[in-house]
């Protein structure tokens, strides 16, 4: 279960993820294979802003595919991230 963090930004992310988690998980399950998502695509799927996704990446909470520019997040990494906040 997602716990509401003490900081307002973390709390907003947690609240948004509670709503979109089932939808994103279903999409990832139906994707049929590995995929790398852009920061914009991750933000759209999570229902958060691009700067929020970039903060998650910078903080190490969301890993990117090595050696890709611009940064990409694999479908498996996104699924693991979502499982970790669920």
N, C-alpha and C positions, 0 to 999 in steps of 0.2 A: 504494500500500500504506500502511496506517496504521502510523505509527511510534509506539512507546511513549514518551510524554513522560517527563521526569525527575520531574515532580511526581506524587504518588500519585493525586490526583483525575483528572488528565489521563490517566494510565495506565489507571485503571479505566474511564473513558469510552471510550478507544481499544479496550480489550479487549471491552467490551460491544458497541461498534459493529461489530467484526469479525464477531460472531455474528449481529446483526440486520440488517446492511446489505443482504444479498440479499433478505430478506423485505420490508423497507421499500421497496426499489427496485421490486420486483414489484408491491407494492400501489399505489405512485404511478403506475406505468405503466398499471395496470388501472383507475385512478380515473376515467378518461374526461373529465377536464377540470380546470380550476383549482379549488382548494379551499383554504380557510384553516383551519388547525388551531389549536386552543387549546393553551396550555402543557401541560395535562394530556394531550391527545392526542399531542403531540410526545413527551412523556416516555414515554407508553405505547409508542409506535412505536419509540423508540430504546432502550427498556429501561433508562432512567435515571430519577432522581427529578425532580420539578418544580423544586426549588431548583437542580438542575444545569442544567436548560433555562434557567431565569431567569439563571443566571450566564453561560451562553453568549450570551444576548441582551444582557445588560449589557456584556459584554466586546466586543461587536460581531462575534463569530464567527457568530452566527445572527441574521439580520435579521427584523424583523416588518413586517407590512403597515402603512403609515403611516395615522395618524388612526383607528385602531381601538382601542377600549378595551372589554374587556381585550385585551391583546396577542394577535395571531394571526400565525401563520407560514404563508405560502403554500406550496402543494404544490411549486411550482417552486423556491422558496427552499430548502425542505427537501431536495429532490433535488440542488440545487447544493451544499448543505452536505455531503451524503453523498458526492457525487462528489469534493469537496475533501479528505475524510478517507480516501477509499478508496485 
